[in-house]
């Protein structure tokens, strides 16, 4: 546990350095964006001094980390608003969308995987395999546009855009997010279902399952207490590994459905070369991804005590 914590801490420090350096390699001058295209050399120099870009890189990095540790993420060049305020507005939208997508993916992925294993070599398993292939093959943007055209425009079952906070109306919030969350979850459902089927087949063929059957333990108990529980490690691993892809999909999904979330803010900032926002956003994503992988390791060792957090048997 301690070793894994140190590894995560070192990874965060190294990632912060890389994010800081790569952000300064992006094309375009953030000082020019602040001063304006028609800025004089004097105004441009003043803008660079205001942003601290006239200082050596190591001083800029120390100041950057110091501001981050104090929770001061700067001001957006695109909107002139506080980055803290922008994050406070957009992150809850993406968290709600991602949470709904993960819940849908885990529930339906496990369900489809169990069905595929239970009816292996029969038509239910073939349908699940088809869903898995479709989910891993169809890109999010195409699925999102198709869902809007069919379910929103033609059948008018869901709103094509918009967002309602759960603090205002829980039912309307779920109603507005259920379709984009389903689109975002589809690929993860396919991955979980496929791996759950494979894991369940290995688990149900194990010697302890044969022993449990010989002891006349009920099939339902064998399935839930032994089969599914001992196969959940693969679900935890997949969810942890796919969270990066989930966030990438959220960028596209939020743009298609017009959701004012974290992903859409990333896209808008990249297009406008909003230097402070891009830098903080990438750092937040990197740190979150490292911490999530640490949590996945802990959960995996809990589900399978034979595996230590540090990766040792």
LINKA-V557823 format. One record per pair of residues at least 4 apart in sequence whose ideal C-beta (glycine too) atoms are under 8 Angstrom apart, sorted by sequence separation. I is the first residue (numbers start at 0). J is the second residue. D is the distance in Angstrom with one decimal. If there is no record, write none. Layout:
i->I j->J d->D
i->I j->J d->D
//
This chain:
i->0 j->4 d->6.5
i->1 j->5 d->6.5
i->2 j->6 d->6.4
i->3 j->7 d->6.4
i->4 j->8 d->6.4
i->5 j->9 d->6.3
i->6 j->10 d->6.3
i->7 j->11 d->6.5
i->8 j->12 d->6.7
i->9 j->13 d->6.2
i->10 j->14 d->6.0
i->11 j->15 d->6.4
i->12 j->16 d->6.8
i->13 j->17 d->6.4
i->14 j->18 d->6.1
i->15 j->19 d->6.3
i->16 j->20 d->6.3
i->17 j->21 d->5.8
i->18 j->22 d->6.1
i->19 j->23 d->7.1
i->20 j->24 d->6.7
i->21 j->25 d->7.4
i->27 j->31 d->7.2
i->28 j->32 d->7.0
i->29 j->33 d->6.4
i->30 j->34 d->6.0
i->31 j->35 d->7.7
i->34 j->38 d->3.5
i->38 j->42 d->4.1
i->39 j->43 d->6.9
i->40 j->44 d->6.2
i->41 j->45 d->6.4
i->42 j->46 d->6.4
i->43 j->47 d->6.5
i->44 j->48 d->6.4
i->45 j->49 d->6.2
i->46 j->50 d->6.4
i->48 j->52 d->7.7
i->54 j->58 d->4.3
i->55 j->59 d->7.1
i->56 j->60 d->6.2
i->57 j->61 d->6.5
i->58 j->62 d->6.3
i->59 j->63 d->6.1
i->60 j->64 d->6.4
i->61 j->65 d->6.1
i->62 j->66 d->6.3
i->63 j->67 d->6.5
i->64 j->68 d->6.2
i->65 j->69 d->6.4
i->67 j->71 d->7.7
i->75 j->79 d->6.4
i->80 j->84 d->5.6
i->81 j->85 d->6.9
i->82 j->86 d->6.2
i->83 j->87 d->6.3
i->84 j->88 d->6.4
i->85 j->89 d->6.1
i->86 j->90 d->5.3
i->87 j->91 d->7.6
i->88 j->92 d->7.8
i->89 j->93 d->6.5
i->90 j->94 d->5.9
i->91 j->95 d->6.2
i->92 j->96 d->6.3
i->93 j->97 d->5.9
i->94 j->98 d->6.0
i->95 j->99 d->6.4
i->96 j->100 d->6.3
i->97 j->101 d->6.2
i->98 j->102 d->6.4
i->99 j->103 d->6.3
i->100 j->104 d->6.0
i->101 j->105 d->6.1
i->102 j->106 d->6.2
i->103 j->107 d->5.9
i->104 j->108 d->5.3
i->105 j->109 d->6.2
i->106 j->110 d->6.3
i->107 j->111 d->5.9
i->108 j->112 d->6.1
i->109 j->113 d->6.2
i->110 j->114 d->6.4
i->111 j->115 d->6.2
i->112 j->116 d->6.4
i->113 j->117 d->6.0
i->114 j->118 d->6.2
i->115 j->119 d->6.7
i->118 j->122 d->7.4
i->120 j->124 d->6.4
i->121 j->125 d->7.3
i->122 j->126 d->6.4
i->123 j->127 d->6.6
i->124 j->128 d->6.3
i->125 j->129 d->6.4
i->126 j->130 d->6.5
i->127 j->131 d->6.3
i->128 j->132 d->6.5
i->129 j->133 d->6.3
i->130 j->134 d->6.1
i->131 j->135 d->6.3
i->132 j->136 d->5.9
i->133 j->137 d->5.6
i->137 j->141 d->6.0
i->138 j->142 d->6.9
i->139 j->143 d->5.9
i->140 j->144 d->6.5
i->141 j->145 d->6.2
i->142 j->146 d->6.2
i->143 j->147 d->6.5
i->144 j->148 d->6.3
i->145 j->149 d->6.1
i->146 j->150 d->5.2
i->147 j->151 d->4.6
i->148 j->152 d->5.3
i->149 j->153 d->5.3
i->150 j->154 d->5.5
i->151 j->155 d->6.9
i->163 j->167 d->5.7
i->164 j->168 d->7.8
i->165 j->169 d->4.9
i->167 j->171 d->7.4
i->168 j->172 d->6.1
i->169 j->173 d->6.5
i->170 j->174 d->6.2
i->171 j->175 d->6.3
i->172 j->176 d->6.3
i->173 j->177 d->5.7
i->176 j->180 d->5.2
i->177 j->181 d->6.2
i->178 j->182 d->6.6
i->179 j->183 d->6.1
i->180 j->184 d->6.0
i->181 j->185 d->6.6
i->183 j->187 d->7.9
i->184 j->188 d->5.6
i->185 j->189 d->6.7
i->186 j->190 d->6.6
i->187 j->191 d->6.1
i->188 j->192 d->6.0
i->189 j->193 d->6.4
i->190 j->194 d->6.4
i->191 j->195 d->5.6
i->192 j->196 d->6.4
i->193 j->197 d->6.8
i->194 j->198 d->6.0
i->195 j->199 d->6.0
i->196 j->200 d->6.5
i->197 j->201 d->6.8
i->198 j->202 d->6.1
i->199 j->203 d->5.9
i->200 j->204 d->6.4
i->201 j->205 d->7.0
i->204 j->208 d->7.1
i->205 j->209 d->7.4
i->206 j->210 d->6.3
i->207 j->211 d->6.3
i->208 j->212 d->6.6
i->209 j->213 d->6.4
i->210 j->214 d->6.5
i->212 j->216 d->6.9
i->216 j->220 d->5.4
i->217 j->221 d->6.9
i->218 j->222 d->6.1
i->219 j->223 d->6.2
i->220 j->224 d->5.0
i->221 j->225 d->5.2
i->222 j->226 d->4.7
i->223 j->227 d->5.4
i->224 j->228 d->6.1
i->225 j->229 d->5.9
i->226 j->230 d->6.4
i->227 j->231 d->6.7
i->230 j->234 d->7.5
i->231 j->235 d->6.3
i->232 j->236 d->6.4
i->233 j->237 d->6.2
i->234 j->238 d->6.3
i->235 j->239 d->6.3
i->236 j->240 d->6.2
i->237 j->241 d->5.7
i->238 j->242 d->6.7
i->241 j->245 d->5.8
i->242 j->246 d->6.5
i->243 j->247 d->6.6
i->244 j->248 d->6.1
i->245 j->249 d->6.4
i->246 j->250 d->7.1
i->247 j->251 d->7.4
i->248 j->252 d->5.7
i->249 j->253 d->5.7
i->250 j->254 d->6.6
i->251 j->255 d->6.3
i->252 j->256 d->6.2
i->253 j->257 d->7.8
i->258 j->262 d->7.9
i->259 j->263 d->6.4
i->260 j->264 d->7.1
i->261 j->265 d->6.6
i->262 j->266 d->6.7
i->263 j->267 d->6.3
i->264 j->268 d->6.1
i->265 j->269 d->6.4
i->266 j->270 d->6.5
i->267 j->271 d->6.2
i->268 j->272 d->7.9
i->269 j->273 d->7.8
i->273 j->277 d->6.0
i->274 j->278 d->6.4
i->275 j->279 d->6.5
i->276 j->280 d->5.8
i->277 j->281 d->6.2
i->278 j->282 d->6.5
i->279 j->283 d->6.2
i->280 j->284 d->6.4
i->281 j->285 d->6.2
i->282 j->286 d->6.2
i->283 j->287 d->6.1
i->284 j->288 d->6.2
i->285 j->289 d->6.6
i->286 j->290 d->6.3
i->287 j->291 d->6.1
i->288 j->292 d->6.5
i->289 j->293 d->6.7
i->290 j->294 d->6.5
i->291 j->295 d->6.3
i->292 j->296 d->6.6
i->293 j->297 d->6.7
i->294 j->298 d->6.2
i->295 j->299 d->6.0
i->296 j->300 d->6.5
i->297 j->301 d->6.5
i->298 j->302 d->6.3
i->299 j->303 d->6.3
i->300 j->304 d->6.9
i->306 j->310 d->7.4
i->307 j->311 d->4.7
i->27 j->32 d->6.9
i->31 j->36 d->7.0
i->38 j->43 d->4.8
i->47 j->52 d->4.3
i->48 j->53 d->5.1
i->54 j->59 d->5.4
i->66 j->71 d->4.4
i->67 j->72 d->7.0
i->74 j->79 d->6.5
i->75 j->80 d->5.3
i->80 j->85 d->5.7
i->118 j->123 d->4.0
i->119 j->124 d->5.1
i->137 j->142 d->5.1
i->146 j->151 d->7.1
i->147 j->152 d->6.4
i->148 j->153 d->6.5
i->149 j->154 d->6.4
i->151 j->156 d->7.2
i->163 j->168 d->5.4
i->167 j->172 d->7.3
i->203 j->208 d->5.4
i->211 j->216 d->4.5
i->216 j->221 d->5.5
i->220 j->225 d->7.6
i->221 j->226 d->6.2
i->222 j->227 d->6.3
i->223 j->228 d->7.1
i->253 j->258 d->4.1
i->258 j->263 d->6.4
i->268 j->273 d->3.9
i->272 j->277 d->7.7
i->307 j->312 d->7.1
i->47 j->53 d->5.0
i->66 j->72 d->6.9
i->74 j->80 d->7.0
i->75 j->81 d->7.6
i->117 j->123 d->7.7
i->118 j->124 d->5.0
i->150 j->156 d->4.9
i->151 j->157 d->5.3
i->202 j->208 d->6.8
i->252 j->258 d->7.5
i->253 j->259 d->7.8
i->267 j->273 d->7.5
i->300 j->306 d->5.1
i->306 j->312 d->6.8
i->31 j->38 d->6.7
i->35 j->42 d->7.7
i->51 j->58 d->7.7
i->52 j->59 d->7.1
i->66 j->73 d->6.8
i->74 j->81 d->6.0
i->75 j->82 d->5.7
i->78 j->85 d->7.2
i->150 j->157 d->5.3
i->151 j->158 d->6.7
i->152 j->159 d->6.8
i->165 j->172 d->4.2
i->253 j->260 d->4.4
i->299 j->306 d->6.2
i->300 j->307 d->5.9
i->305 j->312 d->6.3
i->34 j->42 d->4.9
i->38 j->46 d->7.0
i->51 j->59 d->5.7
i->54 j->62 d->7.6
i->73 j->81 d->7.9
i->74 j->82 d->6.6
i->115 j->123 d->6.9
i->116 j->124 d->7.7
i->151 j->159 d->3.9
i->163 j->171 d->4.2
i->164 j->172 d->6.2
i->165 j->173 d->7.8
i->253 j->261 d->7.7
i->254 j->262 d->7.1
i->268 j->276 d->4.1
i->269 j->277 d->6.3
i->300 j->308 d->4.9
i->34 j->43 d->5.1
i->44 j->53 d->7.5
i->72 j->81 d->7.6
i->73 j->82 d->5.2
i->114 j->123 d->5.4
i->115 j->124 d->4.4
i->163 j->172 d->4.7
i->212 j->221 d->6.6
i->253 j->262 d->4.2
i->254 j->263 d->5.5
i->268 j->277 d->5.2
i->72 j->82 d->3.8
i->75 j->85 d->6.2
i->114 j->124 d->7.4
i->162 j->172 d->7.6
i->211 j->221 d->5.2
i->252 j->262 d->7.1
i->253 j->263 d->4.3
i->34 j->45 d->7.5
i->51 j->62 d->6.0
i->72 j->83 d->5.3
i->163 j->174 d->7.8
i->249 j->260 d->6.7
i->251 j->262 d->7.4
i->297 j->308 d->5.8
i->31 j->43 d->6.4
i->34 j->46 d->4.0
i->71 j->83 d->7.3
i->115 j->127 d->3.9
i->147 j->159 d->5.0
i->163 j->175 d->5.4
i->249 j->261 d->7.1
i->250 j->262 d->3.6
i->254 j->266 d->5.7
i->264 j->276 d->7.0
i->265 j->277 d->7.8
i->268 j->280 d->6.6
i->296 j->308 d->5.2
i->30 j->43 d->5.8
i->33 j->46 d->4.6
i->70 j->83 d->6.9
i->114 j->127 d->6.0
i->115 j->128 d->6.8
i->162 j->175 d->5.7
i->208 j->221 d->6.3
i->249 j->262 d->4.0
i->250 j->263 d->7.2
i->72 j->86 d->6.9
i->161 j->175 d->5.6
i->162 j->176 d->7.4
i->211 j->225 d->6.1
i->296 j->310 d->7.7
i->31 j->46 d->7.6
i->112 j->127 d->7.4
i->250 j->265 d->5.6
i->265 j->280 d->5.4
i->30 j->46 d->4.2
i->33 j->49 d->7.3
i->111 j->127 d->4.7
i->158 j->174 d->7.3
i->246 j->262 d->7.0
i->250 j->266 d->5.6
i->264 j->280 d->7.2
i->30 j->47 d->4.3
i->33 j->50 d->6.6
i->157 j->174 d->7.3
i->158 j->175 d->5.6
i->208 j->225 d->6.0
i->157 j->175 d->7.9
i->207 j->225 d->7.0
i->208 j->226 d->7.0
i->111 j->130 d->6.6
i->261 j->280 d->7.5
i->30 j->50 d->5.9
i->111 j->131 d->7.9
i->157 j->177 d->7.0
i->29 j->50 d->6.4
i->157 j->178 d->4.4
i->30 j->52 d->5.8
i->29 j->52 d->7.2
i->202 j->225 d->7.3
i->203 j->226 d->5.4
i->202 j->226 d->5.3
i->151 j->178 d->7.3
i->199 j->226 d->5.9
i->202 j->229 d->5.1
i->150 j->178 d->6.3
i->199 j->227 d->7.4
i->202 j->230 d->5.1
i->199 j->230 d->5.1
i->146 j->178 d->5.9
i->198 j->230 d->4.1
i->23 j->56 d->7.5
i->198 j->232 d->7.7
i->146 j->181 d->7.6
i->195 j->230 d->6.2
i->198 j->233 d->4.5
i->20 j->56 d->7.7
i->143 j->179 d->7.1
i->146 j->182 d->5.6
i->197 j->233 d->7.9
i->195 j->233 d->6.5
i->246 j->284 d->6.4
i->143 j->182 d->4.8
i->194 j->233 d->4.8
i->195 j->234 d->6.4
i->19 j->59 d->7.6
i->142 j->182 d->5.3
i->194 j->234 d->7.6
i->19 j->60 d->5.2
i->33 j->76 d->5.5
i->139 j->182 d->6.2
i->142 j->185 d->6.2
i->191 j->234 d->5.7
i->194 j->237 d->5.8
i->16 j->60 d->7.0
i->19 j->63 d->5.9
i->32 j->76 d->4.8
i->139 j->183 d->6.8
i->243 j->288 d->5.7
i->139 j->185 d->7.8
i->191 j->237 d->5.5
i->242 j->288 d->6.7
i->29 j->76 d->6.2
i->139 j->186 d->6.9
i->190 j->237 d->5.4
i->191 j->238 d->7.5
i->137 j->185 d->7.3
i->15 j->64 d->6.5
i->137 j->186 d->7.8
i->242 j->291 d->5.4
i->187 j->237 d->7.4
i->134 j->185 d->5.0
i->135 j->186 d->6.4
i->187 j->238 d->7.3
i->190 j->241 d->6.3
i->15 j->67 d->7.8
i->134 j->186 d->5.1
i->239 j->291 d->5.9
i->134 j->187 d->8.0
i->239 j->292 d->5.8
i->134 j->188 d->5.8
i->135 j->189 d->4.9
i->187 j->241 d->5.4
i->134 j->189 d->2.5
i->135 j->190 d->6.7
i->186 j->241 d->7.9
i->239 j->294 d->7.5
i->240 j->295 d->7.9
i->133 j->189 d->7.0
i->134 j->190 d->7.3
i->239 j->295 d->3.2
i->132 j->189 d->7.5
i->187 j->244 d->7.9
i->238 j->295 d->7.4
i->130 j->188 d->7.5
i->131 j->189 d->4.3
i->134 j->192 d->7.9
i->135 j->193 d->7.7
i->186 j->244 d->7.2
i->187 j->245 d->6.5
i->130 j->189 d->6.3
i->131 j->190 d->7.7
i->236 j->295 d->6.6
i->235 j->295 d->5.8
i->131 j->192 d->5.3
i->130 j->192 d->6.8
i->131 j->193 d->4.4
i->183 j->245 d->6.7
i->186 j->248 d->6.9
i->235 j->298 d->4.9
i->236 j->299 d->6.3
i->235 j->299 d->5.4
i->127 j->192 d->5.7
i->128 j->193 d->7.8
i->183 j->248 d->5.2
i->183 j->249 d->6.2
i->232 j->299 d->5.5
i->235 j->302 d->6.4
i->127 j->196 d->7.0
i->183 j->252 d->4.8
i->92 j->162 d->6.0
i->95 j->165 d->6.7
i->182 j->252 d->5.8
i->232 j->302 d->4.7
i->231 j->302 d->5.5
i->232 j->303 d->5.1
i->124 j->196 d->7.6
i->91 j->164 d->7.6
i->179 j->252 d->5.0
i->229 j->302 d->8.0
i->99 j->173 d->7.5
i->179 j->253 d->7.3
i->228 j->302 d->7.7
i->229 j->303 d->7.9
i->179 j->255 d->7.6
i->95 j->172 d->7.2
i->99 j->176 d->5.7
i->103 j->180 d->6.0
i->107 j->184 d->7.6
i->111 j->188 d->6.9
i->115 j->192 d->6.6
i->119 j->196 d->7.8
i->179 j->256 d->4.4
i->99 j->177 d->7.0
i->103 j->181 d->6.1
i->178 j->256 d->7.3
i->108 j->187 d->6.7
i->112 j->191 d->6.5
i->116 j->195 d->7.6
i->179 j->258 d->6.4
i->96 j->176 d->5.7
i->100 j->180 d->4.5
i->104 j->184 d->4.1
i->108 j->188 d->4.7
i->111 j->191 d->8.0
i->112 j->192 d->4.5
i->115 j->195 d->7.8
i->116 j->196 d->5.0
i->95 j->176 d->6.4
i->99 j->180 d->3.7
i->100 j->181 d->7.7
i->103 j->184 d->4.2
i->107 j->188 d->5.0
i->108 j->189 d->7.7
i->111 j->192 d->3.9
i->112 j->193 d->7.3
i->115 j->196 d->4.1
i->119 j->200 d->6.9
i->108 j->190 d->7.3
i->109 j->191 d->6.6
i->112 j->194 d->7.3
i->113 j->195 d->6.8
i->176 j->258 d->7.8
i->96 j->179 d->6.3
i->100 j->183 d->4.1
i->101 j->184 d->7.3
i->104 j->187 d->3.8
i->108 j->191 d->2.7
i->109 j->192 d->7.9
i->112 j->195 d->2.5
i->116 j->199 d->3.8
i->96 j->180 d->5.7
i->100 j->184 d->4.1
i->104 j->188 d->4.9
i->108 j->192 d->4.8
i->111 j->195 d->7.6
i->112 j->196 d->4.6
i->116 j->200 d->5.5
i->99 j->184 d->7.8
i->103 j->188 d->7.1
i->107 j->192 d->7.6
i->111 j->196 d->8.0
i->97 j->183 d->7.5
i->101 j->187 d->7.4
i->105 j->191 d->6.7
i->109 j->195 d->5.7
i->112 j->198 d->7.7
i->113 j->199 d->6.3
i->96 j->183 d->6.7
i->100 j->187 d->7.0
i->104 j->191 d->6.0
i->108 j->195 d->6.2
i->112 j->199 d->6.2
i->116 j->203 d->6.8
i->160 j->256 d->5.6
i->161 j->257 d->6.7
i->162 j->258 d->5.3
i->159 j->256 d->7.1
i->160 j->257 d->3.4
i->162 j->259 d->5.9
i->159 j->257 d->7.7
i->160 j->258 d->7.6
i->162 j->260 d->7.8
i->143 j->251 d->7.1
i->147 j->255 d->7.1
i->113 j->222 d->7.5
i->139 j->248 d->4.6
i->143 j->252 d->5.8
i->147 j->256 d->7.4
i->140 j->251 d->5.0
i->144 j->255 d->6.4
i->139 j->251 d->5.1
i->143 j->255 d->4.1
i->113 j->226 d->7.9
i->139 j->252 d->5.9
i->143 j->256 d->6.7
i->113 j->227 d->6.5
i->140 j->255 d->6.3
i->109 j->227 d->7.0
i->112 j->230 d->7.9
i->109 j->231 d->7.9
i->109 j->234 d->6.4
i->108 j->234 d->6.9
i->105 j->234 d->6.4
i->105 j->238 d->6.8
i->104 j->238 d->7.4
i->101 j->238 d->6.5
i->101 j->245 d->7.4
i->100 j->245 d->6.5
i->97 j->245 d->6.1
i->97 j->246 d->7.4
i->100 j->249 d->8.0
i->97 j->249 d->6.2
i->93 j->246 d->7.9
i->96 j->249 d->6.2
i->93 j->249 d->5.7
i->96 j->252 d->7.4
i->96 j->253 d->7.1
i->93 j->253 d->7.1
i->92 j->253 d->7.6
i->96 j->258 d->6.6
i->96 j->260 d->6.2
i->92 j->258 d->5.8
i->92 j->259 d->5.8
i->93 j->260 d->4.0
i->92 j->260 d->3.7
i->93 j->261 d->3.7
i->92 j->261 d->7.0
i->93 j->262 d->5.9
i->89 j->259 d->6.3
i->90 j->260 d->7.9
i->88 j->259 d->7.0
i->89 j->260 d->5.3
i->90 j->261 d->5.2
i->89 j->261 d->4.6
i->89 j->263 d->7.3
i->86 j->261 d->7.6
i->89 j->264 d->4.7
i->85 j->264 d->6.3
i->77 j->267 d->7.0
i->77 j->268 d->6.6
i->85 j->276 d->7.0
i->75 j->268 d->7.6
i->82 j->275 d->5.8
i->86 j->279 d->7.5
i->77 j->271 d->4.5
i->82 j->276 d->5.7
i->76 j->271 d->7.5
i->76 j->272 d->7.7
i->77 j->273 d->4.3
i->76 j->273 d->5.0
i->82 j->279 d->5.6
i->86 j->283 d->7.7
i->75 j->273 d->5.6
i->76 j->274 d->6.1
i->76 j->275 d->6.5
i->77 j->276 d->7.2
i->75 j->275 d->6.3
i->76 j->276 d->7.8
i->74 j->275 d->6.5
i->75 j->276 d->5.2
i->73 j->275 d->4.1
i->72 j->275 d->7.0
i->73 j->279 d->7.2
i->72 j->279 d->4.6
i->67 j->279 d->7.5
i->63 j->278 d->7.5
i->67 j->282 d->7.0
i->32 j->271 d->7.8
i->32 j->272 d->6.0
i->32 j->273 d->7.7
i->32 j->274 d->7.1
i->29 j->272 d->7.1
i->27 j->272 d->4.4
i->29 j->274 d->3.5
i->26 j->272 d->7.7
i->29 j->275 d->7.6
i->25 j->272 d->6.9
i->25 j->274 d->7.4
i->22 j->274 d->6.7
i->25 j->277 d->7.2
i->22 j->277 d->6.2
i->22 j->278 d->4.4
i->19 j->278 d->7.1
i->22 j->281 d->7.1
i->18 j->278 d->6.4
i->21 j->281 d->7.8
i->18 j->281 d->5.0
i->18 j->282 d->4.8
i->15 j->282 d->6.1
i->18 j->285 d->6.2
i->14 j->282 d->7.3
i->15 j->285 d->7.8
i->14 j->285 d->4.4
i->15 j->286 d->8.0
i->14 j->286 d->7.0
i->11 j->285 d->7.6
i->11 j->286 d->5.5
i->14 j->289 d->6.9
i->11 j->289 d->5.7
i->10 j->289 d->5.1
i->7 j->289 d->5.4
i->7 j->290 d->6.8
i->7 j->292 d->7.7
i->7 j->293 d->4.8
i->4 j->293 d->7.3
i->3 j->293 d->6.1
i->3 j->296 d->6.0
i->0 j->297 d->7.7
i->3 j->308 d->4.9
i->2 j->308 d->8.0
i->3 j->309 d->5.5
i->2 j->309 d->4.8
i->0 j->308 d->4.9
i->0 j->309 d->7.4
//
